[in-house]
Every structure is written in structure tokens, then in C-alpha cells.
Amino acid sequence: MADANGDLRARQRDLVRRGYDSISRAYRDDEGRSNPGKPDERTDHYAGWVDALAQLLTPRARVLDLGCGAGVPATKLLTERTFDVLGLDISAVQIERARELVPGATFDQADMVTWDHEPASFDAVVSFYALIHVPLQDQRNLLPKIRRWLRPGGYLARSLVRSAGRELRSTSGRRCSGTMPTARRISPGSPRLGSSLSGIASCLRATSVIRSS
Ligand SMILES: C[S@@+](CC[C@H](N)C(=O)[O-])C[C@H]1O[C@@H](n2cnc3c(N)ncnc32)[C@H](O)[C@@H]1O
């Protein structure tokens, strides 16, 4: 069946790309700190997430950072853990900064929805606060691809957000722990992308690790 909304979703993702091209430096400074106008949005918790993941992996493990942003703090922390990291981001500005700030990693500028990679080539995929920007239908198509990119027994670590009054159902219709990506909140032409992003950041709740079979 033809994908009737594919063009709309591509435009939504492109809006996100343009948004991050514009706000890259406001979102993260070169040290990986959040916008100074939002002192409550700290980034010191990333180290704990990377430490937790590191306990599951061996040194030199191959890690894909989906939606890596400017590479700080997450990609940098991962490379400091001696992992072999590929960072992927749709925003050219984010990737340009990431290449400068994290020379120990490799980066690609691409849309994670259309990007592909050889199967079973990563020990872990991390995606901190990035899947939340991907339209829900695209996430349904993306998750099986992530699973394919992972080696058997590999890990996916990703952040989701909690959204008041709504719940996420899996494709089989089962209820999934009350978390809901907020990509739908960003619509093409929205003049308020910056504030949408702030809204997402302030309602972040869960980061968890899933092991593939
Ligand atoms: C909230 S930022 C998080 C950046 C980084 N992971 C962090 O935690 O600091 C979300 C990032 O995801 C990227 N992104 C959003 N949609 C994407 C897509 N479809 N493909 C690749 N990257 C995407 C954005 O450009 C942005 O850099």
C-alpha cells in the first residue's frame, strides 16, 4: 500500500533538521552544557547512562549514536570509554560541530529514517532525546532496522518522554509503560520549534536499555 503521509513526515523531519541547524549552539555549548537560560536542564546525568551501558559492553565495542547532536556530551563520553563510535545526525551544523568537538568518533550527516547500514554491525545503539523527534510511523519502521543493525545480544539505550494523558501502544496494540514520543507536537511550518523543543526537554522522564534477542 502506498505511504500516503510519507511526504508530510519527510517535511516534518526536515523542519527538525532546520531547527537544529538554527539552535545548535543555544541547545548545547561546546562543553555539552544546556542552554544557560534553562539552568534546570542539566546534562550531568549522561555520564551515568554511559557508565551503565559501559558495564554491558567490552572495550572497543562498536556503538551507533543516533541523533548525536554536536557530539557533547554523549558521543564524547562514549569515545572516552574507548568505544568505536559512529554518530549520526540530520543537522549539518550539529555534525560539523561534532566533528570538531569529538575527533575520536566518526560522523555521518543523515536522516536516521532513510539511512541504512549493514546488519549486525553494532554492539549498541544509543539515542538520547532524538527518537522523540521522529514521527511515530517512522519510528515503527525504524525500530526493526535498529534491531537489524545490532549484533545478536546488542543493546538499544534510548530516551522517551512522558506525555500527560496519552499512552503509547505498540504496533500489536499492547500498552507500553505510559511513555510517548512527542514528535507529533512539531508540525511543518510551526514558528515555535524552539519552544517545542524546550517543552520536550522539560518533560523528559525515562532512559532505558533494551537488549535484542
Ligand atoms: C534533542 S537533540 C539531542 C542531541 C544529543 N543526542 C544529546 O542528547 O545531546 C536531538 C538531535 O536529534 C537529531 N535528529 C532529529 N531527527 C533526526 C533524524 N530524523 N535523523 C537524524 N537525526 C535527527 C537533531 O538534529 C538533534 O541533533
Ligand as a Chemical Component Dictionary entry (heavy atoms), coordinates in Angstrom:
data_LIG
# 
_chem_comp.id                   LIG 
_chem_comp.type                 NON-POLYMER 
_chem_comp.pdbx_formal_charge   0 
_chem_comp.three_letter_code    LIG 
# 
loop_
_chem_comp_atom.comp_id 
_chem_comp_atom.atom_id 
_chem_comp_atom.alt_atom_id 
_chem_comp_atom.type_symbol 
_chem_comp_atom.charge 
_chem_comp_atom.model_Cartn_x 
_chem_comp_atom.model_Cartn_y 
_chem_comp_atom.model_Cartn_z 
_chem_comp_atom.pdbx_ordinal 
LIG C1  C1  C 0  17.398 16.914 21.497 1  
LIG S1  S1  S 1  18.774 16.739 20.418 2  
LIG C2  C2  C 0  19.760 15.547 21.301 3  
LIG C3  C3  C 0  21.174 15.535 20.853 4  
LIG C4  C4  C 0  22.064 14.553 21.628 5  
LIG N1  N1  N 0  21.623 13.181 21.460 6  
LIG C5  C5  C 0  22.053 14.922 23.073 7  
LIG O1  O1  O 0  21.432 14.184 23.859 8  
LIG O2  O2  O -1 22.676 15.934 23.438 9  
LIG C6  C6  C 0  18.071 15.768 19.110 10 
LIG C7  C7  C 0  19.006 15.547 17.947 11 
LIG O3  O3  O 0  18.399 14.591 17.077 12 
LIG C8  C8  C 0  18.637 14.988 15.744 13 
LIG N2  N2  N 0  17.593 14.398 14.904 14 
LIG C9  C9  C 0  16.271 14.656 14.947 15 
LIG N3  N3  N 0  15.629 13.955 13.989 16 
LIG C10 C10 C 0  16.571 13.233 13.333 17 
LIG C11 C11 C 0  16.546 12.330 12.237 18 
LIG N4  N4  N 0  15.386 12.029 11.613 19 
LIG N5  N5  N 0  17.693 11.767 11.837 20 
LIG C12 C12 C 0  18.876 12.084 12.447 21 
LIG N6  N6  N 0  18.965 12.954 13.487 22 
LIG C13 C13 C 0  17.832 13.515 13.923 23 
LIG C14 C14 C 0  18.574 16.503 15.810 24 
LIG O4  O4  O 0  19.200 17.134 14.699 25 
LIG C15 C15 C 0  19.267 16.794 17.134 26 
LIG O5  O5  O 0  20.638 16.995 16.974 27 
# 
loop_
_chem_comp_bond.comp_id 
_chem_comp_bond.atom_id_1 
_chem_comp_bond.atom_id_2 
_chem_comp_bond.value_order 
_chem_comp_bond.pdbx_ordinal 
LIG C1  S1  SING 1  
LIG S1  C2  SING 2  
LIG S1  C6  SING 3  
LIG C2  C3  SING 4  
LIG C3  C4  SING 5  
LIG C4  N1  SING 6  
LIG C4  C5  SING 7  
LIG C5  O1  DOUB 8  
LIG C5  O2  SING 9  
LIG C6  C7  SING 10 
LIG C7  O3  SING 11 
LIG C7  C15 SING 12 
LIG O3  C8  SING 13 
LIG C8  N2  SING 14 
LIG C8  C14 SING 15 
LIG N2  C9  SING 16 
LIG N2  C13 SING 17 
LIG C9  N3  DOUB 18 
LIG N3  C10 SING 19 
LIG C10 C11 SING 20 
LIG C10 C13 DOUB 21 
LIG C11 N4  SING 22 
LIG C11 N5  DOUB 23 
LIG N5  C12 SING 24 
LIG C12 N6  DOUB 25 
LIG N6  C13 SING 26 
LIG C14 O4  SING 27 
LIG C14 C15 SING 28 
LIG C15 O5  SING 29 
# 
